[in-house]
């Protein structure tokens, strides 16, 4: 080549594969005498400018064409031979060959051949400088010497694309060319000629041949005879001949991945130590396709600065637990979703996302199903009665479990019990402040504490808009903390008192600054209907902007919606109450934070409607700090610490009091010592709870067990305790439930589902029931004789109902809880028969919201009773019955609509629309065109249509995966097959 560059002719990998047949025979012939050469990786080096396009040359005569040397100078090999001869005359040859198993071809042995005098090498280089006026040739030799002195080994991942003969040529080489050139120069490789500084062999390469004794050791005597010595020129040419003929090694997985993914997306594609994280793209370690999907599904083109900062935190890169807090609508969920995708795609681990409410779970399932279908993971819903416990152990695809607080706890219990908790790589908790909210907070704390205790590799991410005592939460979760006050849209807070609007201003007197008077003309009838001027506030922004109205109760919400729908950038709080409880600061901030939409509104407004009597309370509310988050384990004993300790023993996470205490030391409750009862330590509380569980028949000391050095026996869970924790039954009702189910077996009436509805009626709904006795009597009279027998069997005779309806005095008392349970059972019985919540609400004079709550609660409790019965063999008869009942309660529609309602976001009304339009199965929806759906289904947006189709596809994929797993399990050969015996 020009300028004396090094020229190497190499085959192109793609073309070599296409001609595999032509070279296969010669390869097989060579393989008889030698095994395939070892594979190494090639570091970049050498100036590749001017290199010609590699060509495949099959003819031996044209192997080198016009080139008789590496540099294009035909005298180079001859001059190298002269240098070699000069060095031989002044050095002693010391050869030490290493035996290599399964290695053939040309093996470099320079590593064992050393010069005893460095002056000899200097003399050789001096001769080269004298004999070669070409500067490039001198540099070439000098580069080789420098490489010999460097003692650097090429990295393994660089030599995957090197032809086999060059791998032979570089065998045992520990030097590499400078790696400063660009990656594309790695495609061409300069052949290395290795010279040593102390001794140089007169034969730097040898062919391994079979000796008479059958060994593969090289013949030393032959090598030492000059007459039989092969020159360096011959060896170089032989190496290049083998290079041209040798088949190209099969492409590695990394090479295949390179061909399928854009090079700038794959990056280094190597796993980092400890985390096994694989960077597969430029978008925070994710492929560009994820960014494109965010634009397609969400319309998100760029991240906020705080989102970028959070995602690039050192703690996030090191997979430390993290808590981050920003105002509502600041974009917290997007950060969590990116981290979820990284865990699923880069680390190939399952993920659990815990959300506070069923509706939010269903919305998130629909929103992420599209990502799952495009990126190859499953999205599974765990809410109400949905969700498989324990989950299917997937081998091919990873799962994103989206769960409510209660179902998330059940899921974690099952993962611990089946030994799958290590497959859970990430847990994301939305609304982390709910740790301090009663029984649900206690369940959330139990879930997180179990994960922290049982899996050291699971990362926990918690987010919230309203956190105060972050230090306690950090200590509990062993987490880093990130916060920002960023809001994409400015929020202005107002208070309405009568006709006056005041702006919340901490600098103003009393904290409120007068803003304006409402200007809306009310008629006398409208004034009576809308005394709080809701319509006036709504019509100020409708229809140009949107408006969201919060009401204190479900009934009030229904009435307000009916009133203003005749006529939503603004949030209106109907009253500073949630039910009968005054609004908390956390709740207030969550509500008003919904005002204003990024990219649509320039500012958001919130208006809290206040009566004069509540003015002072509201002043304290808007200017007070956020409430601190405190553990609820001690407040909710039955749903808190008692349930926790029962499940610890049931899961065998702790079987001794000391082990239980050790677990308790890792809870939020142990950090907040001020919550402990007076003059009691955490150990005292732990021992008291364990004693109560034993007295209640839920725990026992292990039979024939040996006590430890402190005289304490190992703990064991009883069958009732096992059923209680497996069914997530409130410990306050477990004994009552057992007695009711036992009594039900004495005369279970299956003419209809009324008896089963009574047995699965949630005990905590009884307090909300006030029977209307006239309606009670009327509905009782409509029952069949068999159904009336159910009432008598549970202890509510017809005479009692008749006397109560007529106002007569009752001499014989009847258990009030039984009466209320039966009344609520009649409500659901009518609902399952008619499938119309409006008619049932009118018939029983109840709000639709209450009936919907009753239905959801009963469906969930029915699932709990089913799991309860599965642990007790005496209740085997309930298993099949409750499975079907739970399904009916979950959907509460005609059977033909159930498949459609499995799709996230499809409720009864939408299912009827789809069914009437010809979409009668899950497959119909999965293969539907969203644009066609929008045109054929009334009031269906494009976004909703896309989510429905994606969710339907995900449901089908999940079912198919489950069936495939079942097939593979059936076909798997057992590992414990008894050995075959030849003798009969």
LINWOHU-V395481 format. One record per residue. OMEGA is omega as a letter, one per 40 degrees, with the letter a starting at -180 (* if undefined). Layout:
omega->{OMEGA & OMEGA}
//
This chain:
omega->{i & i & i & a & a & a & i & i & a & i & i & a & a & a & i & i & a & a & a & a & a & a & a & a & a & i & a & i & a & a & i & a & i & i & a & a & i & a & i & a & a & i & a & i & i & i & a & a & i & i & a & i & i & a & i & a & a & a & a & a & a & a & a & i & a & a & i & i & a & a & a & i & a & a & a & a & i & a & i & i & i & i & a & i & i & a & a & a & a & a & i & a & i & a & i & a & i & i & a & i & i & i & a & i & a & a & i & a & a & a & a & i & a & i & i & a & a & i & i & i & i & i & i & i & i & i & i & a & a & a & a & i & a & a & a & i & i & i & a & i & a & i & i & i & a & i & i & a & a & a & i & a & i & i & a & a & a & a & a & a & a & i & a & a & i & i & i & a & a & a & a & i & i & i & i & i & a & a & a & a & a & a & a & i & i & a & i & a & i & i & a & i & a & i & i & a & a & i & i & a & i & i & a & a & i & i & i & a & i & i & a & a & i & a & i & i & i & i & a & a & i & a & a & i & a & a & a & a & i & a & i & i & i & a & i & a & i & i & a & i & i & i & a & a & a & i & i & i & i & a & i & i & a & i & i & i & i & a & a & a & i & a & a & i & a & a & a & i & i & a & i & a & i & a & a & a & i & i & a & i & a & a & a & i & a & i & a & a & i & i & i & i & i & i & a & a & a & a & a & a & a & i & i & a & a & i & i & a & a & a & a & i & i & a & i & i & i & i & i & i & a & i & i & a & i & i & i & a & i & i & a & a & a & i & a & a & i & i & i & a & i & a & a & a & a & a & i & i & i & a & i & i & a & a & a & a & a & a & i & i & a & i & a & i & i & a & a & i & i & i & a & i & a & a & i & i & a & i & a & a & i & a & a & i & a & i & a & i & e & a & i & i & a & i & a & a & i & a & i & i & i & a & i & a & a & a & i & i & i & a & i & i & a & i & i & a & a & i & a & a & i & i & a & a & a & i & i & a & i & a & a & a & i & i & a & a & i & a & i & i & i & i & i & i & i & a & a & i & i & i & i & a & a & a & i & a & a & i & i & i & i & a & i & i & a & i & i & a & a & a & i & a & i & a & i & a & a & a & i & a & i & i & i & i & a & i & a & a & i & i & i & a & a & i & i & i & a & a & a & i & i & i & i & a & a & a & a & i & a & i & a & i & a & a & a & i & i & i & a & a & i & i & a & i & a & i & i & a & a & a & a & i & i & a & i & a & a & a & i & a & i & e & a & i & a & a & i & a & i & i & a & a & i & i & i & i & i & a & a & i & i & a & a & a & i & a & * & * & a & i & i & i & a & i & a & a & i & a & i & a & i & a & i & a & i & i & i & a & i & a & a & i & i & a & i & i & a & i & a & a & i & i & i & a & i & a & i & i & a & i & a & a & a & a & a & i & a & i & i & a & a & a & a & i & i & i & i & a & a & i & i & a & a & a & a & a & a & i & a & a & i & i & a & a & i & a & i & i & i & i & a & i & i & a & i & i & i & i & i & i & i & i & a & i & i & a & i & i & a & i & a & a & a & a & a & i & a & i & i & i & i & i & i & a & a & a & i & a & i & i & i & i & i & i & a & i & a & i & i & i & a & a & i & a & i & i & i & a & i & i & a & a & i & a & i & a & i & i & i & i & i & i & a & a & i & i & a & i & i & a & i & a & a & i & i & i & i & a & i & i & i & i & i & i & a & a & a & a & a & i & i & a & a & a & i & i & i & a & a & i & a & a & a & i & a & a & a & a & i & a & i & a & i & i & i & a & a & a & i & a & a & a & i & i & i & i & i & i & i & i & i & a & a & i & i & a & a & a & i & a & a & a & i & a & a & i & a & i & a & i & a & a & i & a & a & i & i & i & a & i & i & i & i & i & i & i & a & i & i & a & i & i & a & i & i & a & a & a & a & i & i & a & a & i & i & i & i & i & i & a & i & i & i & a & a & a & a & i & i & a & i & i & i & i & i & i & i & a & a & a & a & a & a & a & a & a & a & a & a & a & a & i & i & i & i & i & i & i & a & a & i & i & i & a & a & a & a & i & a & a & i & a & i & i & i & i & a & a & i & i & i & i & a & a & a & i & i & i & a & a & i & i & i & a & a & a & a & i & a & a & i & i & a & a & a & a & a & i & i & a & i & i & i & i & i & a & i & i & i & a & i & i & i & i & i & a & a & i & i & i & a & i & i & i & i & i & a & i & i & a & a & a & a & i & a & i & i & a & i & i & a & a & i & *}
//
